[in-house]
Amino acid sequence: MSLIRPIYLIAGNTITGILRGVVLNVLLVLAGLMIIAATASGTFEAAEMRRMLVDSGLAIITVLGAMIAILTGFTLIPHEVDTRTVYPIMSKPIYRWQFVLGKFIGASGVNAITVGLLSIIFFMVYYFKKHEFDPRLLVAVLMILAMLTMLSAMIIFLSTFMSWIGTIIVSAVIWFLGNYSQFLYDLSASHDQNVVSTRLIEVIHKIIPNFQAMDMRFVIVQQELGFGEPRVFLIPLLYGIGFMAIMLVLAALVFNYREL
């Protein structure tokens, strides 16, 4: 129990600190308004309406959720080091890996709150427009949460050796590439490219985390996702768990040997 309690306390303080911040509240309100505005206007056929609702709703939850994860990520470790608030914590009987894990769990909790609140708005709009509820949307939302949790694990790792602004910039670039690496790879394969650019895209495709695998919008719209096909989401989830484990182990190792 003595090992778990510090993690619990750090996670709780992390969630409380972020929820009190202005950035999270502003982005949540903005995201909610964007979901309503993007899905409230226009008259479409049933199939087109469904595609528009799924595409726009899930896309807004994904993008705004990632923005919140990235813009609040600098408060996890770099900000505490810069403001020296980490020193009183480290002076207590606590291991550094507990501090890292607590920060990650706190960030994951914020992700869950973000996705949960935005999903409620999205589900209400979807039901209002379609007068039905597609349970597969729950799978899509859980996959978004898994994506954001992967992103938070990566932010934790980067923040153990980068400044807060470096963490934000690098995280945003990797998130963007991770969502479009497959598209860039397919584009390079379908066009004649010079050897250098082709090899560079191949390297990016292999080393950048594949966030795109967590995007369930296409398979839902194309009616390809069913509960009888768990491989569609189980394989990306296993990949995400492995990625998070690697990021957290590396973060704990780097932070353990970092001079504070």
N, C-alpha and C positions, 0 to 999 in steps of 0.2 A: 504493500500500500504506500510505503514511503517513496517508492519510485514513481508511482502514478500521480500522487497528489500534486507535486510541482508542475507536472505536465498539464494537469487539469486547471490549475490556477493561472498558468501562463496563457493557456488557450482562452480561458474566460476573460482575462484582462485584455487580450488581443481583440476579441470580439467586441467587448464593451468600448474599447478605445476607437475602433473603426466605426462602430455604429454612432458614436457621438460626433464623428467628423462631418464636415459639410459636404465633402466630395461624394460620399456614398449616398446621402439623402438627395442631393441634386440629381445625380445620375439615375437613381431609382425613379424619381418623379418624371424625369425626361424620358426614360425608357417606357414607363407606363403610358405617357401621352403619345409616344411614338407608336406603340402597339395599337392603341385605340384609333389614332389618325390613319395609320397605314391600312387598317382593315375595316374602317367604318364607312368609307365612301365608295361610290360606284355601284353599277348594276351589272352582274356577270351571270353567265350560265352556271349551273350547279357545279360542274367539273372545274370550270375556271375559278369560281369562287373558292372552292376547296383548295386548289393549288395556291391561290393568292394568300389565303389565310395561313396555310401551313408554311409557305415560303417566307412571307414577311414576318409572321409572328415568331417563328423559331429563329430566324436570322437576327431579329432585334434582341431576343433574349441572349443569343450567343455573343453578338458583338458588344452589347452593353455590359453583359456579364464579364467578358474579357477585359473591357475598359476598367470596370470596377476592380477586378482582381489585380490589374497592372498598376493602376493609379493609387491603390491603397497598399500595394506590395512594398513600397519603399519605407513604410512605417514599421515593417516587420523586424528587420535587423539593422540596416544602414542608418535609419533615423534614430534608433535607440543608441547606436554607437556614437553618432555625431552629437547627440544631445547628452551623452554620458549617462543616460538612464539605465543602461545595461549593467553598469558597475555595481550598484546596490544589489541587483539580482544575482550577479556572479559572486558576490561576497557571501552569499548564503550557501548552505550545503546543497548545491544543485550541480548536476553534471551538465556539460554544454550540450550534449545530445538531447537532454531533456528540454533545454531551452529551444533548440531547433525544432524538435517534434511538437512542442507546445505551440510554437508559432505557426507551424503547418496546420495543426488541427484547428487553431483559431481562424486561419485564413479559409480553411475548408468550411468551417461553420458559417462564415460570412458568405461564401459562395452558395451554400445551401439556402440561406435566408434570401439572398438576391434572386436565385432561380425560383425559389418557392413563391415569392411575392409576384414576380413577373409572370410566372406560369398561371397563377390564379387569374390575373387580368386576361391573359391569353385564352384560357379555357372559357372564361365568361363570354368573351367576344366571340369565340368560335361557336359556343352553344347558342348565343343570340342570333348568329347569322345562319347556322346550319340546323338548329333545333335538334341536335344530336351530339354525341360525344364519342370520339374515336379513341379507344383505350391505348392504341399504339402511340398516341401523342405522349402518354406518360413515359413510354420507353424512350422517346426522342428527348424529352426533358431530362430524364435521368442520364442519358448519354451526354447532354450538354453539361450537366453537373460533373460528370466524370472528366470531360474535357477541361473544365475550369479547375478541377482538382489537380490534374496533370500540370496545368499552367502554373498553379500556385506552388507545386513542388519544385518546378523549374525556377520560379522566382526566388524561392527560399535558397536554392543552391547558388544562384547568381549573386544574391544579396550577401552571401558570406564572404565574398572577396571583392565586390564592386561597390561603388558609391550609389547613392539612391537614384541619381539621374542616369547613371550607366545601367542600373538594373531596369529602370523603366524603358529606356531606349532599346536595349538588347532584347528584353522580353517581348516588346511590341513587334520587333522585326522577326523574331523567331516564331511568334504566334501567327503573323501574316504568312510567312513562308510555310509554316506547318499546315495552314489551311489551303494553300495553293501550290504546294510542292508537286502534287500529282498532276495538276493542270499544266504547270511549267514543264514537267517531265514529258507529258504527252505532246505538248506543243513542240518541244525540241525534237522529239522523235518523228513528228510528222513534217518537219521542215529541215532543209539542209542547213546545218549550222557548222561553224568552224569547230575544230577539235577542242579548243580550250573552253569555249562556252558550253559545249555538250558535256564535257567531263565535269565542269563546275556544277552544272545542274544535276548531274548524276550524284555527285558528292552531297549536295544539299538535300536531295531526295532521300539519301540513305541515313544521314546523320541528324537531320531535323526531325523532331517528333511529329508523327503523322496525326495531327489534330483532325484532319479531314475525315479520317476513318470513323470519327464519332458523330459525324453529321448525318442524321437520319431523314433529312427533308426529302431527298430524291426518292429513296426507297418507299417512303410513305405515300408520296404523290403518285408514284408509278404502281402502287398497290403491290409492291414486292416484299414488304415487311409484314410477316405474320408471326404469331406466337409459336407456330409450328416450325419456325426457322430460327432457332436461337443462335446459330452460328453468325448471323448477321450482326448481332451486337455482343455476343460472348467473346469472340475473337478480339475485337477492338478493346473490350474491357480487360481481358487478360494482358493485352499489350500495354494498356494504360497502367495497370497495377505494377507490371514489371518496370515500366519507366519511372513511376513514382518511387518505387523502392530504391532504384539506382540513384535518383536525384537526392533522396533523403540521406542515404548512406554517404554519398559524396559530400553533401552539405554538412553532415555531422563531422566527417573527417577533416574538412577544410576549416570549419569553425573551431574545432578542438585544438588545432595547431596555430590558429591565428592569434597574433598579439593584440591585446585590447588596451 
